[in-house]
Amino acid sequence: MATDCIPQVTFDFQGQRTPVVARFDQAHASTDGGALLLKALDERLGLTERVAACLTDPRQLGKVRHELIELVRQRVFGLACGYADCNDAARLAHDPLHKLLLGRDPLARPPLASQPTLSRFENTVGRRELFAMGQGLADTVITHHRRRLRGRAARITIDLDPTDDPTPGQQEFTFFNGHYDSWCYLPLVATVTFNGEAAQYAVTAVLRPGNAPASRGAIGVLRRLLGKLRAAFPTAVFRVRLDGGFASPTLFAFLDAQQVEYVVAMASNARLDKRARRLMGQARMLSKASGQTAHLYGETRYAAKSWKRKRRVIIKAEVVRHAGRDPKNNPRFVVTNLTDEPETVYQLYCQRGDVENRLKELHHGLEMDRTSCSRFWANQFRVLLTLTAYILFQELRRRAQGTACADPRSARCGSG
């Protein structure tokens, strides 16, 4: 590849006599031209403007060289282009495209903010501003889709999913988590799906300490999202899908009180295993006869000691077979208030597995886990800035559907 020492690259193609030479010696050049598409979408959505409106500026007015909106956009578009650290500001300060993204003349205007300026900016944001910022992002996403769907949605599905964020140093509230076998944070990401669409749109992301239980903050997030969604889509039916870490008496009582549909996984225990014993026996016989993995579906009425009433539990009795290994029992359980057939309910739950792809895009595409600030709130700010960039990417992907630019992956602007 081209570097400061190698200003050109030569490509030799088999069967072609003349090589192709790519030169990188232009005085004012940038490789991030694709970010202009995100800038256009941001202007339509008003996303970074909404974020900046949630922040307060403690600086002396006469000494300000970079407005808050410029600092927000510099970080958001930088993240979108693959520049996760404030240290990257040194190489982007004079980049003509990045100046243009902030509305500056790419040649005549002063350079962009430096790394110390951006680091101070990230560390001055407080808890109340972050709460307002999270609410503002959710409001912007929901309002946008209400306009897109003209307020008509038959069903809206909310998925919550925790993910690990390994921490490299002595950040506040980073703790060792035995499940992930690392020192980490545990962000909670919420997505919404409208009707039968395949897309899951990210609406919020909450950074949590590394030793937080999976359910911490879930009810608060759901309560606020349901309030906003019901105001925007008053006739919609709401469904909540959660993995087993969220299952608790308090959560089920909340879901019942909210009168929403729910599909929540539940960890196995001795009583549930006993209920599934007969179905597992049938699955083992089926697997032995076919020599393949087999699964059957059933249901039971079950109440843990801490529950006030019995609930419907879907049973998936699965026997897994791999070549050269002994068959393995794999019973699974899902608590639900849906009335569909057991297999149908379980398949509805399995659809939430696609949320893992959204988390991978946030982690590997936009480096949401680059939470290297020492202060917890500064790292939460970084997570929300990453979410802002991701919301723009999701809207770009939605608009690209049916065109030559359509791509199921969330790629960085820097690749285009």
N, C-alpha and C positions, 0 to 999 in steps of 0.2 A: 504494500500500500504506500501511498505518497506520504512523506513526512517533510519537515522543514529542510532536511538535507537531500531529499529525493523529490524534486518538484514535478516529476512526471512519471507515469507508469506506462509500459508498453505491453500490449496484449497481442500475442501471436495465435492465430486460429488455424486449425488444421484445414488444409485445402485452400487457404487464402494466401496469396503471395505478399500482399501489402499489409503490414501490421497496423493496428489501431493504437494511436498514442493519445493518452489523456494527460493534459498539462494542468498544473495547479499553481501557476505563477501569476494569476491575476491579482492585481493589487487589492481589490476589494471584492472578496468572494465569500460565500457561505455555503455550507452543505445542508442547511436546515430550512430550505424553501418550503417544505411541506407544512411547516408551522403556520403559514399564512392562512391555510384552511381553518385551523383552529382559531386563529384570530377573528376570522369572519364569523364563525359560529359563536364565539364569545360575545361579539358585538350584538348578535341577535338575541342571545339568551340573557345577556347582562350579568354573567356569572361572576367574573372577577370584580366587576363594579359592586355587586351585592356583597361580596366578601370584604372588600375594602371599606364599605359603609359600616361594617360591624366593628371596625377597629378604631381605636383612638390614637392620636399622635401626640406623644409627650414632648416632642422636640420643640426648640425655640423656632418660631416661624421664620425669622430672618436668617437662620442658618441652614434651612432645609434646601437641599439640592435635588433630592429624589422624592417625589410625592409618594404617599402610601399606595395609591393605585399602581404606580410604576413598580414599586417594590413587589407588590403582589403578583403583577403580571410577569415580572422578570423571573420570579421563582416558579410560577405555574408553567410558563412556556419553557423554561429551562428544564424542569422535570419532564415535561412532555417530549423534549428532544433528547432525553437521556443524560442530562447533567444533574445528578441527584444532590451533589454537595455544593455548599456555598463557595468552596474552594475553586469551583469551576468558573466563578465570576471573572477571574483574572484573564482567562482565555476568551471569554465572551464579551468583555467590556467594550471592545471596538468592533464586534461582529455586526456588519451592516443589516443582516436580517433580524437579529435580535433587537437592534435599535428600532427597526421598522415595526416590530411587534409591539413596541411601547409607544408608537406614534411619533418617534423622533426621526429627524432627517438622518438617513444612514451614513452620510458622509460629513455633514457640517456640524451636527449637534455633538455635545460632549459625550464621553463614554458613560456606560451604565454603572450602576452601583458596584462597589468593591465588596470583597468577602467580609471585611470587618463591618461594613454597613449592613449587609444582609444578616450577619450573625447577631448584631445588636437588635435588628428588626425582629428576628425570630424569638429572641429572649425577652422582649418587652410585652408580649401578648399575654394577657391574664385569663383567668378562668371564665369570667363573665363574657369576655369578648369571644372566647372559643365556643361557649354555649350558643351565643348569638350567631356565630359563624356556621355552626353545625345546623342550627335551625334554618338559617338563610339558604344553605345549600339544599336542604330537603324541600323547602318551600319552592325554590326555583325549579327543581326537577319535577315536582308534582304539578306545579302550575303549567309547566311546559307540556306535560303529557295530557293534562286536562284540555288544553287548547288543541293539541294534536288529535285527541279522541272526541273533541267537542263535548266533554263532560259525560260521555257514555262509555261505561265499562261494566260488563255483566259480572265479572269476578276479578278481584285483585288478590294476588298471592304475595305474602311477605315471607321472606327467608332471612333468618339470622344465622350467622356462622362465625365461630371464633377461629382465630388463626395465630400461630406463633410468630413472634418477631424477635429472633436472637439478638442480644445486645452485646456489643464488643467491650464495654468498659464499665465505669461506675455511675451509670445513670440512676436518677431517682426512681424508686419503686420497681427496679428490675430485681427479680427474685429467681431462684432456681426452681424449675418446674420438672417434677419427676416424670411426667407423661412425655414431655418433649426432650427430656434429658439435656437441658441447657438453661442458662440464665437468659431470661427473655421478658418481653411484654406479651400481653394477649389481647390484641385488638379485636373488637367486635364489629363486623361488617353487616349492614342490612341492605337487601335488594328487594325490589318490587317487580312483579310480572303482571302485565295487563292481559286479561282474557286468555286466549290460547297462544299468545305470542311466545316465541322461543327466547327472546331477549330478557335478561334479568338486569334491571337498571339499578345501579348503586345509588343509595340516597343518604347514607350516613356511615360514619366509621368512628368508633369510640376506642381510644387507647386505654388499656387497663393494666394494673400491675401484673407481674408474672405469676403470682400465686393466687390470682382471682379465680373463683369457681366459674365454670362456663356460663352459669345463669346470672352472674352479677351484671346489673344494669339492663337486663333484657326486658323486664316489665316496663321500666321507664321509657326505653326506646320504643317498645310496642305501643304504649299508651299515647305517646306523642305522634307516632306515625299514623295510628288509627284515627286520631282526631283530625289530622291534616287531610288524610285520604277521604274520610267521610264527608268533610266539608267540601272537597273538590268533586267527589263522586257519590252523591247521597243515595243513589239507588243500587250501588254495587254490593255484591256479596264478598265477604273477606275471608281469606283462608290463611292460616299460619302454619308453616312447616319448620320443625326444629329437630336437631339431633338429640341423642340421649342425654347429653350433658345438661340440657335445660329442664329435663323432667323433674318436677317438684310439686308438692301440694299447692304451694302458693301460686305457681304458674298456672296450673290447671284451674284453680279457682278464679284467677284473673281472666283466662280465656272463656270460661263459662259465663262470667259476669259481662264480658264484652259481646257475647252472643256471636262469636265467629266460628267458622269451621277450623278444625285443627287436626294435624297429623304430626305426632311427636314420638320419636323413637324412645325406647325404654331399655335399660340394661337388663340382662338376664338375672334371675334369682331362683332360689330353690322352688318356690311356689309356682312360678311361671314355667320352669323346666318340667315340673310335674304335670302341669296342664298340657304341655306340648308333647308329652311322652308317647301317646298313642299315634299322633300324627308323624312324629319322628320315626317310629317303627315302620309305618307305611312307606315313608320316604326311603328308609334303608332298604326295604324289600324292592322298591322300584329301582333304586340305584344298582342293587346287586343284579337284578334281572337285565338291566340295560348296559351295565358297565360304564355308565356315564353319571355325571352330576345330576341329581334329581331334587326337585323341590315341590312341596305341596303347601296349600294355604288353608288356614282355618281361623277360628276366632273363639274368644271366651269372654266372660264377664269377670272383672278382677278389680279388687280394691286393696291397695297397700294399707297397713295399719294406720298411717297418718292421713289417709283419704277419708272424706266424709261420706262418699258413696262409691258404688261400683261404676266402672267405665268399660267401654268396649275396647278389647285388645286384639289386634290382628296378629296371628301367628304365621310366620314363615318357617316351615320345617325343611331344612336344606341339608343334604348330604353331599359333600364336595369330594370329587375324585380327581386325582392327578396320577399320571403314569409313574409307576414305581413307588407310590406312597399308599399308605393305608387310608381308607375313607375316613372323612372327618365330619362329625356332626356340627352344624352351624345354625342353631335356632335363632331367629330374630323376632322382635316384638315391637309393635307400633300402637300407641294409644290414640284413639280417634273418636270423634262424634259423628263421622260420616256414616251413611247407611248403605253405601255401595258394597258390592261383593268384595270379600277379603283380598283377592288378587288385585282387583282394581285399586283398592285403597293403598295397597303396598306399592304398586307401580306409581301412584301419585306421589308417594313419599320419595321413591327413588329418583324422581325427576329433580329433586333438590340437589342431587349430586353434581349437577352442572355448575352450582355455585362455586365448587372447587376451581373451576376454570376462571371464574372472575377473580378469585383470590390469587391464582397464579399470575394473571395479568397484572394485578396490582403489585405483587411481589417482584416478579421477574421482568415485567414490561416497564414498570414505573418506579420500582425500588421503594415501595412504601415502607419497607423495613429498614431504611437508612435513618434510623432514629438515634443519631449519635450525639445529640445535645445532652448536656449533663442535667438540665432541668426537664422535669416531666411535662410541664405545660408547653415548653418549646417543642418537644417531640410530638405532642398532640397536634400542635399547629402544623408541623410537617406532614402528619398523616392527613389532615384536612386539605392542605395544599395539594397533596398527591391525589386525593379524592376529587378535587376541583379539576385537575388535569384529566383524570379518568372519565369524568362526566362529559367533558368535551370530546374525548375519544369515542365514547359510546354513541354520542349524537352524530359524530362524523361517520361511524360505521353504519348507523341506522340510515342515514341519508345516502350512503354509498350502495345500499342494497339495490340489486337489479342493474348496476352499472359495471363498467369494465374495472372500476376501482374496488369492487366488493372483495373483501377478504375476511374470513372468519376470525383472524387473529388481530389482536390489538398491537399494532407495530408502532415503534417510535417514529416521530416525524423525521428524525435524523437519518432514517433509512431511505427516505424518499427524495 
